Each structure stands twice: as C-alpha cells, then as structure tokens.
Amino acid sequence: MDTSTLRRVLLVEDDIGDAELVGEYLAVTHAPRHEVVHVVRLEEARQLAIDSGFDVALLDLRLPDAAGIECVRALRASAPSMPLVVLTGLDDEALALDCIAAGAQDYLTKHELHPHALTRTIAHAVARAAEAAARARADDLQARLAAIVDASADAIVGIALDGSVSTWNHGAAAMFGYGADEAIGRPFGEVIRAAPGPDSEHQQHRLEQTRLGRGTGVPEELVRFRRDGSPVTVSIVTSALPNAAGEITQVAVICRDVTEVRRQSDELRRVNQQLLERQRQMRALAARLSAVREQERKLIAREVHDELGQLLTGIKMDLRWVQRRIEAKSASPRALVDRLAETDALVDNTIATVQRISVELRPSALDSLGLVAAVRDEARRFEARSGIATLVEVGAGLPSPPPDVATAMFRILQELMSNVVRHSHARSLRIALREVDDQWRMEVHDDGVGLPVGATTRSDALGLLGMTERAVAIGGRFTIRTGESGGTVAVVIVPMHGTTA
C-alpha cells in the first residue's frame, strides 16, 4: 500500500453498526485510501490522539464516558492540531455551531451519511485544519518578525506611497526622538530630517527611485537630524515592499547609527595622516642632520687644514731654519733665541686652535663641570662672537642633570643661539636654569622680532622639530612662542625622576 496516499482516521463511536457503516463507506474510496481505527470510549480516543498521529478524527457526541460539547473540548485539548469532524445523530444547528466554536472543523449528521458526503467532509476538515495551521504559523512568524523589528536598535521605518510614515519601531524613536504616535502619519522628511537644499532633494529622489523599484538595497552614509536638532550620521538602506500581487505598496527604510564608527574612522584617518606627516618630517630631519653633520665635518677639515696646517708648517720651517744655522754655525745665539721664541708662539697658537676646535665639537666643561658651567662658558663665547649681550641666571641649589639630559639641553641651547643670530635681530639674550616642581627648566628669552606667524606649525621647520625630538628623547618637552613683551621665549622642561644618570 502506498502510504503517501493513506489517511489515518480515528473513529470514536459506541454504536457498532454505525462504526461498521463508516468503515464500509471509507473503504470504497481509492484516493486517498483510509485506515480506520475504531474506539468506543473518549478516554481511549484521547490517549490514541496523543500518541498515534491521526490525520482526522470522527467523533460521536454520545459516548459511555462523555456526551455533548464536552466530547469536542476534551479531544481538542488532547490533540489541538488534529482535524475533528463531529458525527452524530443529533440534528441541532445550535449544537453544531457550538462544536465549531469549540474547535471542530465540521459537523455531519448520521442521517446524511453516505460515502461521498463523508469523504468530502473529511477532506474539507483536513484542508481547513492545514489552512488554520499555516495561518497560525504565518501569524506566529509575523509576530516574531514584528518583535524583532521593534526590538532592533536600528531605525526601521515603513513609508506609504504618499510619503507618510506607516510603521515606526523603538529604534527609530530612540534615534530620532519621535514616538510612534507622533511619527506615524507624518511625512517622512519631517521626522527623519535632511539638511535643506540638495541633501533634502536627494532624499526625496532616493525615496521616489525606491518606489519605482530602482536602486534598492544599496547603503548610503548620510547626515540626518534628530528632533532636538543634533546631527546623526546614519547608514541608510531603502527597499521596496511589494504585496502578494507583486505591486509595490510601501518602502522600508533602515537607518543604522554610524556616528561613532564614522568618528573613529575619521580619527584613524587623521592619526594615519599625522603618522605619514611625521614620517616625512623624520626623513627630512634625518636628511638635514646628515647635511649639518657633513657641513660640520667640512668646516672642521678646513680649520684643521688651513689653520692647524699653516701653524704646523710654520713650526716646521722655524725648526728647519734653526737646524741649518746650527749645522752651519752661522747664527748668533741671539738670532737662535729669537727664532725659537717665534716658534714657541706658533706652538701656543696651535694649542689654542686645537682647544677651540675641541670645544666647538664638545665643550670639556660639560663633562668635567656639568651643564651650568658649560652654559656659562657657551654664553660668554656667544656674546664675544655675536655682540649680543647674554645673561645667565641659575636657580639656587640646582642639581646637576645626568649626562644624557645635560647634553640634550646643551645642544638645544646651541640651536636656539644659532637661531637668535640668524633670525631674531636681538640685542640681548637671557638664559635661565632652575628647578621647578621636580623638573629641570631651561628658558631662553631674546628681545628680537619674535616668531613668524605659523612658524611652529610649519612641516618644514626642521630646526624646531629637531629640538622637539631631542627633548622628547630624554622624557621632556620643548615649547617656543612669541613673548608677551616681544621677542621669542623657548622653554625646555625635563622631569628629574625617570631620567637616566
């Protein structure tokens, strides 16, 4: 037997003759075929209905253990989804309606019983039950989808063809500040507002295109405004909603708040640009330092060649003169003494030149006497070279910085002095060294023309960048500004704790 066309029937009937008649009527049908299970009592039927999976039940209303509408209610409670046909000898329309209301799919009196009517009634009951089950599933699915939509943090909005809001979930209320009772029925553009002008026109055009079934499902990031006027960046997706006939009856708009995502993205982009700019500056600074180092080598080589070379050549010539005169015994003692005195002077000049070059490379006072002594010595030599009056002020009890800190602060001072000579047109310079809040603080203040506008933000200000990097390398910071009374004020601050000795 083909079980795919077999319909299992539970017959609940206490009259054996009626039960046999029903069995005979169902036996004559061929599509589908029926398998009848007959029970007499309601309790038996309830147990079978729970466990055996029948396609339909035929129920008499006069049973040994129950009667009337209670039979329908009891069997329906045991098998809520099983199709149920009342089969009784009572021809009572009111009772029939009560049975339908209690959950029966149909009502058939025994005096109307014949094969065609019976099979048709069973088929209709099965079809109605299947339709009711499908409708219940659809209603349940729709309810669950509605709950999901309403609980979504995204704004999910339905828009009618006239542009008015037809549905408005909690996410939309939270995002834009309008409750559902305020938003539904109002024009879409009033509750999800775009900026006036092209942005608003674009929103209307996008909505119209979606109504026509064009460009749907493509996200777009736009700025919209909440009820209080504050902006919110949203990713908007619009989709056409057709009915069962395929006609577009509504437009769905889904808005996701991406304000924070956009802010983070913009911040990452800004930081990336800063990193790229810093890389460029570091490359430029490295190139400048290399060029400066090469220039310093060139100057040292020239001084060694020109000055030391000339002095040493003069010493050698004097020594050769003395040697020749002694060998020839042609010079008087007085002439030899005078020439040796000239040679001694040349030696003194050579020593002074060597010392000067050595100090320019690295002042010995910085290593032997510390930062304060090196600054005083550098200030004295700077004043002598430039003619700019230079004053050094040192705070009482200032502790000596570690060597790396002292070197960095001294090199920054040298760079600042060089800038004063080249750019400031200053007549005086004040250098202050003191301890402030457990920090070494060096302040260099000239009375010149001050900083040009935008000098501290220029990407090509490599001298300032180099001084900043020197300060950062020892855990400090470097700032420079135009003084309140004119001139330029540069400050280097380095914490005393956390630096290496």
WODADA-V148431 format. One record per run of one state. SS is the DSSP state (alpha for helix, beta for strand, coil for the rest). FROM is the first residue (numbers start at 0). TO is the last residue. If there is no record, write none. Layout:
# WODADA-V148431
ss = <SS & SS>
from = <FROM & FROM>
to = <TO & TO>
This chain:
# WODADA-V148431
ss = <coil & alpha & beta & coil & alpha & coil & beta & coil & alpha & coil & beta & coil & beta & coil & beta & coil & alpha & coil & beta & coil & alpha & coil & beta & alpha & coil & alpha & coil & beta & coil & beta & coil & alpha & coil & alpha & coil & beta & alpha & coil & beta & coil & alpha & coil & beta & coil & beta & coil & beta & coil & alpha & coil & alpha & coil & alpha & coil & alpha & coil & beta & coil & alpha & coil & beta & coil & beta & coil & alpha & coil & alpha & coil & beta & coil & beta & coil>
from = <0 & 2 & 5 & 12 & 15 & 27 & 32 & 39 & 41 & 51 & 55 & 59 & 61 & 63 & 65 & 67 & 68 & 78 & 82 & 88 & 92 & 102 & 105 & 109 & 112 & 114 & 151 & 154 & 160 & 163 & 168 & 169 & 176 & 179 & 183 & 186 & 187 & 191 & 192 & 193 & 197 & 211 & 219 & 225 & 230 & 242 & 247 & 257 & 258 & 328 & 332 & 361 & 363 & 368 & 370 & 386 & 388 & 394 & 402 & 424 & 427 & 435 & 438 & 446 & 454 & 457 & 461 & 473 & 475 & 482 & 487 & 495>
to = <1 & 4 & 11 & 14 & 26 & 31 & 38 & 40 & 50 & 54 & 58 & 60 & 62 & 64 & 66 & 67 & 77 & 81 & 87 & 91 & 101 & 104 & 108 & 111 & 113 & 150 & 153 & 159 & 162 & 167 & 168 & 175 & 178 & 182 & 185 & 186 & 190 & 191 & 192 & 196 & 210 & 218 & 224 & 229 & 241 & 246 & 256 & 257 & 327 & 331 & 360 & 362 & 367 & 369 & 385 & 387 & 393 & 401 & 423 & 426 & 434 & 437 & 445 & 453 & 456 & 460 & 472 & 474 & 481 & 486 & 494 & 500>
